[in-house]
């Protein structure tokens, strides 16, 4: 069924809602007072979405994490020797993933606007699973690099697509918590992959080598989960069948007031232009770029860094579960830290400061023990800005097109951060990795400064809108909707 026909299924009911005075474009961003009955309906709706949609996306992201980290674990399980990799061969393979993800990020998000989300997200997961399985068949460094490039290309739509998907199922003030849980699920995958790969590395068979078995088993895990996507996921709140009619009416009312009605699948050229010219998006992208560079150190090189301290490969893989557990704790505490510090910007600044302590300790450590402590510190703290940043950005976007464009641009260019990290952690720098730690320390500092600047920009804009009222009474309804977050009643969350 096409999106047009799908949206038409509930068009009469939705049109009735949108034609009432309550849903006029001029009322967008106005505060809504809920009755006790409506509040109960909202709680029921949110619980249903959490247990069904968010749970599926989180487990899917955990399997995504398994697939991403498969190469780092396969590297110390014999892949380097069997493929005769030297110099920057493994770095090229690591970097190829991020290049593929960068090139296909924006097209994937725009496709999501034209394809039913439950099928697109499920198909994305199925495709990357198959690529991971077939990676077990590569026989050279070049083939490995192409396999990881293809993995990045087909996986590109899942993360940003999921963030965008979350943003049009949940009211704006509930988005940050859900994105915190989503990013935390990557830590669950990180916790599991160490022991899993440690066990698989001990398996000896004449048909499949240990590193090949890692790719096959991990690919099969996510492949199996992808088959449940069309059953678990649904496309839009306005067409969902697992919620009641009253819940659907209420969430449509709330999402209309925040100008994020999901089934409006028209791509607004004005909002595309606004996104490309929005300097705030550029700042969020720089934050994401620097944050991703630091947080991916553990995922890409954690087992290598641990093994360089004198641990055998199977032990290093098992210990990596502990560093990934620290990353999970960092991700899982995102929502609480943001609430405690008074906003995402303060949370990013604090986590950046802790991350810098970790990298400084790693640079000046005089023993392997201190280097391990440093790894635990920056594994915990560096994971948080990578989660806070996208959640902060999506909570400050409106419109039918701008959130998807913003998420795609930020994730695409911001996702290039690890591409730099992939080439600065070199085998010849073991066990200190001075070059890599120095680069990540610098990028963390840039992330901190950029966050402070962006917070000031948003705060000033809120103050300006509080003091200077802009008359939009002469604008048509479509023109008001296309104002997105430039609407005079919209206030940025700090």
C-alpha positions as CSV (number, residue, x, y, z in Angstrom):
1,X,0.0,0.0,0.0
2,X,1.4,3.4,-0.9
3,X,1.8,6.1,1.6
4,X,-0.9,8.2,-0.1
5,X,-3.4,5.3,0.3
6,X,-2.2,4.6,3.8
7,X,-2.7,8.2,4.9
8,X,-6.1,8.3,3.2
9,X,-7.3,5.4,5.4
10,X,-7.8,7.8,8.3
11,X,-8.1,11.0,6.3
12,X,-11.7,11.8,7.2
13,X,-11.0,11.6,10.9
14,X,-7.7,13.5,10.6
15,X,-9.2,16.2,8.4
16,X,-12.0,16.7,10.9
17,X,-9.3,17.3,13.6
18,X,-7.3,19.7,11.5
19,X,-10.3,21.8,10.3
20,X,-11.3,22.7,13.9
21,X,-10.2,26.0,15.4
22,X,-8.2,24.1,17.9
23,X,-5.9,22.8,15.2
24,X,-5.5,26.0,13.2
25,X,-1.9,26.8,12.1
26,X,-1.9,29.9,14.2
27,X,-2.2,27.8,17.4
28,X,1.0,25.8,16.7
29,X,3.4,25.9,19.7
30,X,0.7,27.2,22.0
31,X,0.6,25.4,25.4
32,X,-2.1,22.7,25.6
33,X,-3.9,22.0,28.9
34,X,-4.9,18.3,29.2
35,X,-7.8,17.1,31.2
36,X,-7.2,14.2,33.7
37,X,-8.8,11.8,31.3
38,X,-6.5,13.0,28.5
39,X,-3.5,12.7,30.7
40,X,-4.4,9.1,31.4
41,X,-4.8,8.5,27.7
42,X,-1.4,10.0,27.0
43,X,0.3,7.8,29.6
44,X,-1.4,4.7,28.1
45,X,-0.2,5.7,24.6
46,X,3.4,6.3,25.7
47,X,3.6,3.0,27.5
48,X,2.3,1.2,24.4
49,X,4.9,2.9,22.2
50,X,7.7,2.2,24.6
51,X,6.9,-1.5,24.9
52,X,6.4,-2.0,21.2
53,X,8.2,0.5,19.0
54,X,11.0,1.8,21.2
55,X,11.9,-1.7,22.4
56,X,12.2,-3.0,18.9
57,X,14.3,0.0,17.8
58,X,16.6,-0.3,20.8
59,X,17.2,-4.0,20.3
60,X,17.8,-3.3,16.6
61,X,20.4,-0.7,17.6
62,X,22.0,-3.1,20.0
63,X,22.5,-5.6,17.1
64,X,23.8,-2.7,15.0
65,X,26.4,-2.2,17.6
66,X,27.3,-5.9,17.4
67,X,27.8,-5.6,13.7
68,X,29.9,-2.4,13.9
69,X,32.2,-3.9,16.5
70,X,32.6,-7.3,14.7
71,X,35.6,-6.1,12.8
72,X,37.5,-4.9,15.9
73,X,37.0,-8.3,17.5
74,X,37.7,-10.3,14.4
75,X,41.0,-8.3,14.0
76,X,42.5,-9.9,17.1
77,X,40.8,-13.3,16.4
78,X,43.1,-14.0,13.4
79,X,41.7,-11.8,10.6
80,X,44.9,-9.7,10.3
81,X,47.1,-12.8,9.9
82,X,44.8,-14.7,7.5
83,X,44.2,-11.8,5.2
84,X,47.9,-10.7,5.5
85,X,47.0,-7.1,6.5
86,X,49.8,-4.6,7.0
87,X,50.2,-0.9,7.8
88,X,46.9,1.0,7.3
89,X,45.0,-2.0,5.8
90,X,42.8,-2.4,8.8
91,X,42.4,1.4,9.2
92,X,41.2,1.6,5.6
93,X,38.5,-1.0,6.4
94,X,37.4,0.8,9.5
95,X,37.3,4.1,7.7
96,X,35.4,2.7,4.7
97,X,32.4,2.1,6.8
98,X,32.1,5.7,7.8
99,X,32.6,6.9,4.2
100,X,29.8,4.6,3.0
101,X,27.6,5.9,5.9
102,X,28.3,9.5,5.0
103,X,27.5,9.1,1.3
104,X,24.2,7.4,1.8
105,X,22.9,9.1,5.0
106,X,20.9,11.9,3.4
107,X,19.4,9.8,0.6
108,X,18.3,7.2,3.1
109,X,16.5,9.8,5.2
110,X,14.8,11.3,2.2
111,X,13.7,7.8,1.1
112,X,12.2,7.3,4.5
113,X,9.9,10.2,3.6
114,X,8.6,8.2,0.7
115,X,8.6,4.6,1.9
116,X,6.7,3.1,4.8
117,X,9.0,3.4,7.8
118,X,8.3,-0.1,9.2
119,X,9.5,-1.7,5.9
120,X,12.4,0.7,5.4
121,X,13.9,0.3,8.8
122,X,13.4,-3.5,8.7
123,X,14.9,-3.8,5.2
124,X,17.9,-1.7,6.3
125,X,18.6,-4.1,9.2
126,X,18.2,-7.1,7.0
127,X,20.6,-5.8,4.3
128,X,23.4,-4.9,6.8
129,X,23.0,-8.4,8.3
130,X,23.6,-10.0,5.0
131,X,26.6,-7.8,4.3
132,X,28.1,-8.8,7.7
133,X,27.5,-12.5,7.0
134,X,29.2,-12.2,3.5
135,X,32.1,-10.3,5.1
136,X,33.2,-13.7,6.4
137,X,34.1,-14.6,2.8
138,X,36.6,-11.8,2.0
139,X,40.1,-12.9,1.2
140,X,42.0,-9.6,1.0
141,X,42.3,-6.1,2.6
142,X,40.7,-4.5,-0.4
143,X,37.7,-6.9,-0.3
144,X,37.4,-6.2,3.4
145,X,37.3,-2.4,2.8
146,X,34.7,-2.8,0.2
147,X,32.6,-5.0,2.4
148,X,32.7,-2.4,5.2
149,X,31.9,0.4,2.8
150,X,28.8,-1.5,1.7
151,X,27.9,-2.2,5.3
152,X,28.1,1.6,6.0
153,X,26.0,2.3,3.0
154,X,23.1,0.0,3.8
155,X,23.2,0.7,7.5
156,X,23.2,4.5,7.0
157,X,19.4,4.9,7.2
158,X,18.9,3.1,10.5
159,X,20.2,5.4,13.2
160,X,19.0,8.7,11.8
161,X,15.8,7.0,10.5
162,X,15.1,5.7,14.0
163,X,15.7,9.1,15.6
164,X,13.4,10.7,13.1
165,X,10.9,7.9,13.7
166,X,11.0,8.5,17.4
167,X,10.5,12.2,17.0
168,X,7.1,11.8,15.3
169,X,5.7,9.2,17.7
170,X,6.5,11.1,20.9
171,X,5.7,14.7,22.0
172,X,8.7,17.0,21.9
173,X,9.3,17.1,25.7
174,X,9.5,13.3,25.7
175,X,11.9,12.8,22.8
176,X,15.2,13.3,24.8
177,X,14.5,10.5,27.2
178,X,13.6,8.0,24.5
179,X,16.7,8.9,22.5
180,X,18.7,8.4,25.6
181,X,17.4,4.8,25.9
182,X,18.0,4.3,22.2
183,X,21.6,5.3,22.3
184,X,22.1,3.3,25.6
185,X,21.1,0.1,23.8
186,X,24.3,0.4,21.8
187,X,26.1,-0.2,25.1
188,X,24.1,-3.4,25.6
189,X,25.5,-4.7,22.3
190,X,29.0,-3.6,23.4
191,X,28.6,-5.6,26.6
192,X,27.6,-8.7,24.8
193,X,30.0,-8.7,22.0
194,X,33.2,-9.2,24.1
195,X,32.2,-12.4,25.8
196,X,30.4,-13.6,22.6
197,X,33.5,-13.1,20.5
198,X,35.7,-14.6,23.2
199,X,33.7,-17.8,23.1
200,X,33.6,-17.8,19.3
201,X,37.4,-17.3,19.1
202,X,37.8,-20.6,21.0
203,X,35.8,-22.5,18.4
204,X,38.0,-24.5,16.0
205,X,36.5,-26.0,12.9
206,X,38.1,-27.0,9.5
207,X,35.3,-25.3,7.6
208,X,35.1,-21.8,9.3
209,X,37.8,-19.9,11.1
210,X,37.2,-18.0,14.4
211,X,37.1,-14.5,12.8
212,X,34.7,-15.8,10.1
213,X,32.4,-17.3,12.7
214,X,32.2,-13.9,14.4
215,X,30.8,-12.2,11.3
216,X,28.4,-15.1,10.5
217,X,26.9,-15.4,14.0
218,X,26.6,-11.7,14.6
219,X,25.0,-11.2,11.2
220,X,22.5,-14.0,11.9
221,X,21.5,-12.4,15.1
222,X,20.5,-9.1,13.5
223,X,19.0,-10.9,10.5
224,X,16.6,-12.8,12.7
225,X,15.5,-9.6,14.5
226,X,14.9,-7.8,11.2
227,X,12.3,-10.3,10.3
228,X,10.1,-9.1,13.2
229,X,10.2,-5.5,12.0
230,X,7.1,-5.5,9.8
231,X,5.1,-7.1,12.7
232,X,6.4,-4.9,15.6
233,X,6.7,-1.5,13.9
234,X,3.8,0.6,12.5
235,X,4.2,3.7,10.3
236,X,2.5,6.7,11.9
237,X,0.5,7.5,15.1
238,X,-2.4,8.7,12.9
239,X,-2.7,5.2,11.3
240,X,-1.6,3.0,14.2
241,X,-3.8,0.0,15.1
242,X,-2.4,-0.8,18.6
243,X,-3.7,2.4,20.1
244,X,-7.3,3.4,20.8
245,X,-9.3,5.9,18.8
246,X,-9.2,8.4,21.7
247,X,-5.4,8.0,22.0
248,X,-5.0,8.5,18.3
249,X,-7.0,11.7,18.4
250,X,-5.1,13.0,21.4
251,X,-1.6,12.3,19.9
252,X,-2.6,13.8,16.6
253,X,-3.7,16.9,18.5
254,X,-0.4,17.1,20.3
255,X,1.8,16.5,17.3
256,X,-0.2,19.0,15.2
257,X,0.4,21.6,17.8
258,X,4.2,21.0,17.6
259,X,4.0,20.8,13.8
260,X,5.3,17.2,13.4
261,X,2.4,15.3,11.9
262,X,4.1,12.3,10.6
263,X,1.8,11.3,7.7
264,X,2.4,14.6,6.0
265,X,4.8,13.1,3.6
266,X,5.3,16.2,1.3
267,X,8.9,17.4,1.1
268,X,8.9,21.1,1.7
269,X,11.5,22.9,-0.5
270,X,11.4,25.9,1.8
271,X,12.3,23.7,4.8
272,X,15.0,22.1,2.8
273,X,16.5,25.5,2.1
274,X,16.1,26.6,5.7
275,X,18.0,23.5,6.9
276,X,20.9,24.1,4.5
277,X,21.1,27.7,5.6
278,X,20.7,27.2,9.3
279,X,23.9,27.9,11.2
280,X,22.7,26.1,14.3
281,X,22.6,22.9,12.3
282,X,26.2,23.4,11.4
283,X,27.1,23.8,15.1
284,X,25.2,20.6,16.0
285,X,27.0,18.9,13.2
286,X,30.4,20.0,14.6
287,X,29.4,18.8,18.1
288,X,28.4,15.4,16.6
289,X,31.6,15.2,14.5
290,X,33.8,15.7,17.6
291,X,31.7,13.6,19.9
292,X,31.6,10.6,17.5
293,X,35.4,10.8,17.0
294,X,36.0,10.3,20.8
295,X,33.2,7.8,21.5
296,X,34.1,5.4,18.7
297,X,37.6,4.8,20.1
298,X,36.4,2.1,22.4
299,X,34.3,0.5,19.7
300,X,37.0,0.5,17.0
301,X,40.1,0.0,19.1
302,X,39.0,-1.1,22.6
303,X,40.1,-4.7,22.2
304,X,43.4,-3.6,20.5
305,X,44.2,-1.1,23.3
306,X,43.5,-3.8,25.9
307,X,45.5,-6.4,24.1
308,X,48.4,-4.0,23.8
309,X,48.6,-3.9,27.6
310,X,49.8,-7.6,27.5
311,X,46.5,-9.5,27.6
312,X,45.9,-12.4,25.2
313,X,43.2,-11.9,22.5
314,X,40.4,-13.9,24.2
315,X,41.0,-12.2,27.5
316,X,41.1,-8.8,25.8
317,X,37.7,-9.5,24.2
318,X,36.3,-10.5,27.5
319,X,37.7,-7.4,29.3
320,X,36.2,-5.2,26.5
321,X,32.8,-6.1,27.9
322,X,33.7,-4.0,31.0
323,X,34.7,-1.0,29.0
324,X,31.5,-1.3,26.9
325,X,29.6,-1.6,30.2
326,X,31.0,1.8,31.2
327,X,29.9,3.2,27.8
328,X,26.4,1.7,28.5
329,X,26.3,3.4,31.9
330,X,27.2,6.7,30.2
331,X,24.5,6.3,27.6
332,X,21.9,5.1,30.1
333,X,22.4,8.1,32.3
334,X,21.9,10.6,29.5
335,X,18.4,11.6,30.4
336,X,19.1,11.8,34.1
337,X,22.2,13.8,33.7
338,X,20.5,16.3,31.4
339,X,17.6,16.7,33.9
340,X,20.1,17.1,36.8
341,X,22.3,19.6,35.0
342,X,19.3,21.6,33.6
343,X,19.6,20.7,29.9
344,X,21.5,18.9,27.2
345,X,24.1,21.6,26.7
346,X,25.3,21.5,30.3
347,X,25.3,17.7,30.2
348,X,27.5,17.8,27.1
349,X,30.0,20.2,28.7
350,X,30.3,18.2,31.9
351,X,30.8,14.9,30.0
352,X,33.4,16.6,27.8
353,X,35.4,17.7,30.8
354,X,35.4,14.2,32.2
355,X,36.4,12.8,28.8
356,X,39.3,15.2,28.7
357,X,40.5,13.9,32.1
358,X,40.4,10.4,30.7
359,X,42.5,11.3,27.6
360,X,45.0,13.4,29.6
361,X,45.5,10.4,32.0
362,X,46.0,8.1,29.0
363,X,48.6,10.5,27.6
364,X,50.6,10.9,30.8
365,X,50.1,7.4,32.2
366,X,53.3,5.7,33.3
367,X,52.0,2.2,33.5
368,X,49.5,-0.1,31.9
369,X,47.3,0.0,34.9
370,X,46.8,3.8,34.6
371,X,46.1,3.4,30.9
372,X,43.3,0.9,31.6
373,X,41.8,3.3,34.1
374,X,42.0,6.0,31.5
375,X,40.2,3.7,29.0
376,X,37.4,3.1,31.5
377,X,37.0,6.9,32.2
378,X,36.8,8.1,28.6
379,X,34.7,5.1,27.6
380,X,32.1,6.2,30.1
381,X,32.1,9.9,29.5
382,X,32.8,10.1,25.8
383,X,29.6,8.2,25.0
384,X,27.4,10.8,26.4
385,X,27.8,13.8,24.0
386,X,27.2,11.5,21.1
387,X,23.8,10.8,22.6
388,X,23.0,14.2,24.0
389,X,23.8,16.0,20.7
390,X,21.2,14.3,18.4
391,X,18.6,14.3,21.2
392,X,19.2,18.0,21.8
393,X,19.0,18.8,18.1
394,X,15.8,16.8,17.4
395,X,14.1,18.4,20.4
396,X,14.7,21.7,18.7
397,X,13.3,20.9,15.2
398,X,9.9,21.3,13.7
399,X,8.1,20.8,10.4
400,X,7.4,18.0,8.0
401,X,10.8,18.0,6.4
402,X,13.3,20.0,8.5
403,X,13.7,17.3,11.3
404,X,14.6,14.6,8.7
405,X,17.0,16.9,6.8
406,X,18.6,18.1,10.0
407,X,19.1,14.6,11.4
408,X,20.5,13.4,8.0
409,X,22.9,16.2,7.6
410,X,24.2,16.1,11.2
411,X,24.5,12.3,11.2
412,X,26.2,12.2,7.8
413,X,28.8,14.9,8.4
414,X,29.0,14.3,12.1
415,X,29.5,10.6,11.4
416,X,32.7,11.4,9.7
417,X,34.4,12.0,13.0
418,X,35.4,8.4,13.5
419,X,36.9,8.4,10.0
420,X,39.7,10.6,11.4
421,X,39.9,8.4,14.5
422,X,40.3,5.3,12.4
423,X,43.7,6.5,11.1
424,X,45.3,8.0,14.2
425,X,45.3,4.8,16.3
426,X,48.2,3.0,14.7
427,X,49.7,-0.3,15.6
428,X,53.1,1.2,15.7
429,X,52.0,3.5,18.6
430,X,51.3,0.6,21.0
431,X,50.8,0.7,23.9
432,X,50.6,4.5,24.5
433,X,48.8,5.6,21.3
434,X,49.9,9.1,21.9
435,X,48.8,10.4,18.5
436,X,45.3,9.0,18.8
437,X,44.7,10.3,22.3
438,X,46.0,13.7,21.4
439,X,43.7,14.0,18.4
440,X,40.7,12.9,20.5
441,X,41.6,15.2,23.3
442,X,41.7,18.2,20.9
443,X,38.3,17.2,19.3
444,X,36.7,16.9,22.8
445,X,37.9,20.4,23.6
446,X,36.4,21.7,20.3
447,X,33.1,19.9,21.2
448,X,33.0,21.6,24.5
449,X,33.6,25.1,23.1
450,X,31.1,24.6,20.3
451,X,28.4,23.5,22.8
452,X,28.9,26.6,24.9
453,X,28.6,28.8,21.8
454,X,25.4,27.1,20.5
455,X,23.8,27.3,24.0
456,X,24.5,31.1,23.9
457,X,23.0,31.4,20.4
458,X,19.8,29.5,21.4
459,X,19.4,31.5,24.6
460,X,19.8,34.8,22.9
461,X,17.2,33.8,20.2
462,X,14.7,32.8,22.9
463,X,15.2,36.2,24.6
464,X,14.8,38.0,21.3
465,X,11.5,36.2,20.7
466,X,10.3,37.0,24.2
467,X,10.9,40.7,23.7
468,X,10.1,41.2,20.0
469,X,6.8,39.8,18.7
470,X,6.6,38.9,15.0
471,X,3.3,39.3,13.2
472,X,2.4,36.2,11.2
473,X,-1.3,37.0,10.8
474,X,-1.0,37.7,7.1
475,X,0.7,34.3,6.3
476,X,-1.3,31.4,5.0
477,X,-1.5,28.2,6.9
478,X,1.1,26.5,4.7
479,X,3.5,29.4,5.2
480,X,3.0,29.3,8.9
481,X,3.7,25.5,8.9
482,X,6.9,26.1,6.8
483,X,8.2,28.5,9.5
484,X,9.2,25.3,11.4
485,X,11.3,26.3,14.4
486,X,11.4,29.9,13.2
487,X,7.8,30.3,14.4
488,X,7.7,33.2,16.8
489,X,6.0,31.1,19.5
490,X,8.7,28.3,19.3
491,X,11.3,28.3,22.1
492,X,14.6,26.4,21.9
493,X,15.4,23.9,24.7
494,X,18.8,24.4,26.2
